[in-house]
Amino acid sequence: MMMSTLSSSVLTILLATALLASVFLYLYLRHRERSLFHWFVGWSCVAAGLAFRFAGTVGVAAPVAMLGDTIPSVCGAAFLLAGGYRFIGRRTPRVAYVALSLVVAWTVAAVALDLAFVWQSAPAFVGRGIVYIAMGVLLVTGGRGRLLGNRISGVALMLWGTHAMNYPLLAPVAWFAPIGHAIGTALSFLVGIGLIIAYCDRLWARATASEQTFRAVVRSVDDVMAAVTPDGVITAVYGTWLARHGLRADCLLGRSVDAIVPADRLAEVAAAGATALGGGVAEVTLHLSHGELERDLLFRVAPVRGDSGSVTGVVATGRDITGFLETERALHAKLAENRVLLQEVHHRVKNNMQIMASLLSLQAMRLKHRDDLPLFEESARRIETMASVHELLYNTNDLSHVPMRPFVHDLTTRLRETYCGVLDSIELRVDVDDVDLILDQAVPCGQLMHEVVSNAFKHAFTDRSSGTVSVTLKETDGEALELRVTDDGVGISADLRPTANSLGVQLIELLGHQLGGAGGYSNGNGTTYTLRFRRECSTRAATAGPKVLV
């Protein structure tokens, strides 16, 4: 009967210890803290040792029961001690592991030598008792002794350690063994409950500190932050913006978003909320009008997720963008003003160039030597080519880039009309990619085409009245362009060689150099002029070479 009572008492403490191990396993799986893992392994080892002790009460050989009880219990004490040190933020002394290893070695040797029960069990239980007492002192004095859980578990560990050291002397007393196991059960359970309370206290302290930090941060932000439930009710409002503008945050708490947002913006706000509830992020701009206060706020609506990852609400962060909008409007007004001024500049430059061309034409009419007339007419046409660039800029939205397709079409058509009196059957073919050039390149490129195309119309078809002139401007590689002017006329003559001294040929060479290009004339079924150059992205000179006309 006494043996049955002893077995029941051992089984009771075994079940209590196993329950504590299960609790710490659950906490570890939830929070993944190493101290919880050490305590889980420690209580599991203690439970394993108690299982062997229970086996010894029901007939298992004494040496096996002794070793099975002692070794797991000592290992459990080591893990409990390591968990306690980790819990208070310290490292476990190595001497503790060395001492417990010596205890295990002593127990194995004592069982092998078949020493008395006291000599077999005393070192193990005394060592465990010292570990429990040391761990209890650590929890009470280790920096968190003010927490209730630390005090409960610390005092219980010190009592449990004292009780464990009495086991070698009192265990052989038949009538006291069940009482001792009951005391051990109560103390171990109290230790486990205390550790759980201590850990919960720590979680509470962390949560409180985190919440205080969060509140301090959001209250210092010069924005508006509002937490909104899925059905559109405002539950919290943070930020200093409202108070700075004389508004009260508590006036918004508990109110529906629909009651605050203007009716004409409800659809947009509802769409932003739906996007956030679906896991996305949306932005919406709202105008706030309150008394004399008129402000514009940009709200960023984002989802709030719970522990399971599901969306539990939304948070709307509003930033005052009134100053940005005012600056933007001022910049737009300034840009519009500058655009008008720049258009006027291009318009006046174009007019002045046309006046210069007209003056040259008038002067040509008064020439005494008619042989000089072509020089004046050609100079007037060159000026008109430059004027057409500024005219095109005046009529476009982009005042820094010249669209080359309409420019080339207009230039070549005018040149053909100029020489149409004698070359009425000359066919003109133009193929230009949709490219833009900055002003520093468009002017010399236009002048260059003027010279080359004029030469083709004037000199390529001296032996007949029909033919074809082709003008192409193509993108070849990235920012590289190729200008090609081809005719099927008589071929290049000596006065158009690069070494010639004519003004037109010199202009072609200088303008090609100004564009930073490479190329020239070639013969073959007519004449072909080719120039390859790179398109510049900023308003600056294409090369450091000499400029012909600016």
Summary of the structure (lengths in Angstrom):
residues: 550
radius of gyration: 48.0
end to end distance: 119.6
largest distance: 150.1
contacts: 1723
relative contact order: 0.04
helix: 61%
strand: 17%
